[in-house]
Amino acid sequence: MSFDFALEDRLLVEDISERVGSHIYESYTYWEHMDERDVRLLKAIADLGTGSPERLHEETGIPVSTIHYRLNNLKDAGVIENDLYDFNHEALGLGVTVIVEVLADYEGPYDEFADRLLAVEGVTEAFFTMGETDFVVIARLSSSDTVERLISEFEEIDGVERTNSTFTIATLRDESRAPATYDLETLIEELTD
């Protein structure tokens, strides 16, 4: 896979790489070694919402012993991170979703600053970004009354210059398993040699 960046983009990526460090690429090491069976397993896990070797065998036709072996390899490589159940945030009582752009001016590594953002209660996702916005944070809250608390806590963090908040009206898709959003053929084409 190759990327054709303009010179300006390459310089920006080099600058960000210096700030982020080389660990930005660590999660991609196994990706180069995945084959069609790995991709079929990941797609089945995403579609079924389970890592049960028996259910995966029914879905893919891959032998159960092979599934066990490959799942262990995918876990060891960090492709599969855990065996946790997913939650329905609305049913749980955390149905208010707020997307917050954080513009910041801080000293030191971005991840140290991000730790302060992640310490705010309700934050479920955070992204370090390029462009005008430094971070994008997603929070799940119990009511619209708690949005003010969230924003106040962000603005109290030393280095936060400004926030821009978007209050979602409806969740159209909340899929934590990215392969579920692709056709199997597309995944095989893009992720295997």
HELIX and SHEET records of a PDB file:
HELIX    1   1 LEU A    7  VAL A   20  1                                  14    
HELIX    2   2 SER A   22  TYR A   28  5                                   7    
HELIX    3   3 TYR A   30  HIS A   33  5                                   4    
HELIX    4   4 GLU A   36  LEU A   48  1                                  13    
HELIX    5   5 PRO A   53  THR A   60  1                                   8    
HELIX    6   6 VAL A   64  ASP A   76  1                                  13    
HELIX    7   7 HIS A   89  LEU A   92  1                                   4    
HELIX    8   8 TYR A  110  LEU A  118  1                                   9    
HELIX    9   9 THR A  146  GLU A  155  1                                  10    
HELIX   10  10 ALA A  178  THR A  181  5                                   4    
HELIX   11  11 LEU A  184  LEU A  191  1                                   8    
SHEET    1   A 4 VAL A 123  PHE A 128  0                                        
SHEET    2   A 4 PHE A 135  LEU A 141 -1                                        
SHEET    3   A 4 VAL A  96  ALA A 104 -1                                        
SHEET    4   A 4 VAL A 160  PHE A 167 -1                                        
END                                                                             
